[in-house]
Amino acid sequence: MSHAHHPFVSTLIAIAAMAGISTAHAQTYPRSATQPGMPADAATDSSRSSTTTTNDASRMNETPSSANTPTGSSTYDNSASTPMAFESPAAGTRSDDSYSWLPYTTRGYVGINGGRAEIGDMACSPFYSCDDSSDRVIKVYTGGMFNEHFGLELAYFNTGNIDRSGGRVRAHGGNLSLVAQAPLGTMAAVYAKVGATYAWTKTSVGPLAVGIPSGDESDAGPSYGVGVRLNATRNWAFVLEWERHALKFAGDDKNGTKLTTLGVQYRF
């Protein structure tokens, strides 16, 4: 026996059938909370693959320097092994390891002095003047210190001309001395020197100076002296010195020539 259904009733039956099929499908394949419409197993596999890819990318991005740096050491600094060029101290400053022109010394200095020279007893003709001094001495020098109290000094001096016996007497030479100094506070210092001088001397006489030796001589002899230094700035100073040099003149044994000079000194 067949029954005829109203069209509205047929539509309700079709909707109910479709709802039942959808419910059965959802129970068989549960949906992922993070990816709608994707099976749970597929979502888990995708998450694992994403995590692995992220870890691989992190390892690839590691810098070689951090990977190769030894444990307990810092990043290598090229500047530590780069030699530094010499730089002289700037004007107005002075360091304990400053430059010097003399080997094995530091805290170098240069100076120039001018003053008076006095020669010792020498034969003189009564027909002429017998000067025994000159006010035209010039001396230039450089030095450096081994430590705070002891140093080395190299100097050149020229006595200028001394009118005597109708002619002239003059001397010039080089001197090398050991220097010992003692500071007087921060503004001054006293020092003493002992060393050797090699000098050349020249003596000329007038026609009436009969029996007075003349000629050129050269020889080495001892020297010593004392001085005081007054600091004007950290680099500049004034110095006052007295020195005695054993110089050989014509017809005379190792004359004791004395130099008294005043000058300026510059410390590097």
C-alpha positions in Angstrom: 0.0 0.0 0.0 1.5 3.2 -1.0 1.2 6.4 0.8 1.5 9.9 -0.7 3.5 12.5 1.3 2.9 16.1 1.4 5.8 18.1 -0.2 6.6 19.8 3.1 6.8 16.5 4.9 9.2 15.2 2.2 11.5 18.2 2.7 11.6 17.7 6.5 12.6 14.0 6.0 15.4 15.0 3.6 16.8 17.6 6.1 16.8 15.0 8.9 18.6 12.5 6.8 21.4 15.0 5.9 21.8 15.9 9.6 22.3 12.3 10.6 25.0 11.8 7.9 26.8 14.9 9.1 26.8 13.8 12.8 28.2 10.4 11.9 31.0 12.0 9.9 31.9 14.3 12.8 32.2 11.4 15.2 34.4 9.5 12.8 36.8 12.4 12.1 37.1 14.9 15.0 38.1 18.4 13.9 41.3 20.2 15.2 40.9 23.2 17.5 43.6 25.2 15.7 42.8 24.2 12.1 39.1 23.9 11.4 38.2 21.1 9.0 41.6 19.3 9.4 41.8 15.8 11.0 43.5 15.8 14.5 46.3 13.5 13.3 47.1 15.7 10.4 47.2 18.8 12.7 49.6 17.1 15.1 52.0 16.1 12.3 51.9 19.6 10.9 52.8 21.0 14.3 55.7 18.7 14.7 57.0 19.5 11.2 56.8 23.3 12.0 58.8 22.9 15.2 61.5 20.9 13.5 61.8 23.5 10.7 62.1 26.3 13.3 64.9 24.5 15.2 66.9 23.9 12.0 66.6 27.5 11.0 67.8 28.6 14.5 70.9 26.4 14.1 71.6 27.7 10.7 71.5 31.3 11.9 74.1 30.8 14.6 77.2 32.9 13.9 80.5 31.1 13.3 82.4 33.4 15.7 80.2 32.3 18.7 80.4 28.7 17.6 84.2 28.8 17.3 84.9 30.9 20.4 86.8 28.9 23.0 85.0 28.4 26.3 86.0 31.0 28.9 87.5 33.5 26.3 86.0 36.6 24.9 85.7 37.6 21.3 89.1 38.2 19.6 90.2 41.8 19.4 92.5 42.6 16.5 93.6 45.9 18.1 95.3 44.0 20.9 97.9 42.6 18.5 98.3 45.6 16.3 101.6 47.5 17.1 101.1 51.1 17.9 103.3 53.8 16.2 105.4 55.9 18.3 103.7 59.2 19.5 105.8 61.9 21.1 104.2 63.6 24.1 102.2 66.7 23.3 103.5 70.1 24.2 102.9 71.0 27.8 103.1 67.3 29.0 105.8 65.0 30.1 105.7 61.3 30.9 108.2 59.1 32.7 108.7 57.1 29.5 109.1 60.0 27.1 111.5 60.1 24.2 115.3 60.6 24.4 118.0 61.0 21.8 120.5 59.0 23.8 120.3 55.2 23.8 119.1 53.3 27.0 117.7 56.5 28.4 114.2 58.1 28.7 112.9 61.6 29.8 115.2 63.2 27.2 116.0 66.9 27.0 117.9 69.4 24.9 119.3 72.8 25.9 121.4 75.8 24.9 123.6 77.9 27.2 125.6 81.0 26.8 128.2 82.5 29.2 131.8 83.0 30.2 135.0 81.0 29.8 138.1 81.4 31.9 141.4 79.8 30.9 144.1 78.9 33.4 147.5 80.4 33.8 149.2 80.7 30.4 152.4 82.5 29.3 151.7 86.0 28.0 153.8 88.7 26.4 154.2 92.0 28.3 153.8 93.9 25.1 150.2 92.9 24.6 147.1 92.5 26.6 146.7 89.3 28.5 143.0 88.6 28.7 142.1 85.2 30.3 138.4 85.1 29.7 135.7 85.3 27.0 132.0 86.2 27.3 131.1 84.5 24.0 130.8 80.9 25.2 128.1 78.8 23.5 127.1 75.3 24.5 124.4 73.0 23.1 123.6 69.6 24.6 121.1 66.7 24.9 120.6 64.2 27.7 118.4 61.5 29.1 117.8 59.7 32.4 118.4 56.0 33.3 116.2 56.4 36.2 114.9 59.2 38.5 118.4 60.2 39.7 121.0 59.2 37.2 121.4 60.0 33.5 123.7 60.7 30.6 124.5 64.0 28.8 126.3 64.8 25.5 127.4 68.3 24.8 129.3 70.5 22.4 130.9 73.9 23.5 132.9 76.7 21.9 134.7 79.2 24.1 134.9 81.9 21.5 138.1 84.0 21.0 140.2 85.3 23.9 142.6 88.1 23.0 146.0 87.4 24.4 149.7 88.1 23.5 148.8 89.9 20.3 146.8 87.0 19.0 143.9 84.8 20.0 143.2 81.7 22.0 140.1 79.6 21.4 138.8 76.1 22.1 135.9 73.9 21.1 135.1 70.3 21.9 132.7 67.6 22.9 131.8 66.2 26.3 130.2 63.1 27.6 129.1 63.1 31.3 127.2 61.0 33.8 124.7 63.1 35.6 123.3 62.7 39.2 120.4 64.9 40.2 118.3 65.5 43.3 115.0 67.3 43.1 114.2 70.3 45.3 110.4 69.9 45.5 108.6 70.1 42.2 110.0 73.4 41.0 113.8 72.9 41.0 116.6 70.4 41.1 120.4 70.4 41.7 122.8 68.1 39.8 126.4 67.2 39.5 128.3 65.9 36.4 131.5 64.0 35.8 132.9 62.9 32.5 135.5 63.4 29.7 136.1 66.0 27.1 137.8 65.9 23.8 138.8 69.4 22.6 140.6 71.2 19.9 142.5 74.4 20.8 144.2 77.1 18.7 146.7 79.7 19.9 148.1 82.6 17.9 150.5 85.4 19.0 151.7 88.7 17.8 155.2 89.4 16.3 156.5 90.8 19.5 155.4 87.8 21.6 158.8 86.3 21.5 159.0 82.9 23.3 155.2 82.5 23.7 154.1 79.1 22.3 151.5 79.1 19.6 149.9 76.4 17.4 147.0 73.9 17.4 146.5 71.1 20.0 143.9 68.4 20.6 143.6 66.0 23.4 141.1 64.4 25.9 140.8 65.2 29.5 138.5 64.8 32.5 135.6 67.2 33.3 133.2 67.8 36.2 130.6 70.4 37.1 127.5 71.3 39.1 124.3 73.0 38.2 120.8 74.0 39.3 117.6 73.8 37.2 114.5 75.9 37.8 111.3 74.6 36.2 109.2 77.2 34.4 106.6 74.8 33.0 106.3 71.0 32.8 108.6 71.1 29.7 110.7 74.3 29.9 113.3 75.1 32.5 116.2 77.6 33.2 119.6 76.2 34.1 122.7 77.7 35.7 125.9 75.6 35.4 129.6 75.7 36.3 132.0 73.3 34.7 135.8 72.6 34.6 137.4 71.0 31.5 141.1 69.9 31.3 142.0 71.4 27.9 145.5 71.3 26.3 146.8 74.5 24.7 150.1 75.1 22.9 153.0 74.9 25.3 150.7 74.2 28.3 149.8 71.0 30.1 146.0 70.4 30.5 144.8 73.8 31.3 141.8 73.9 33.6 139.3 75.9 31.6 136.2 76.9 33.5 132.8 77.5 31.9 130.0 79.4 33.7 126.8 79.4 31.7 123.1 80.2 31.9 120.5 78.7 29.5 117.2 77.2 28.7 116.3 73.5 28.6 113.4 71.7 27.0 112.3 68.3 28.2 110.5 66.0 25.8 
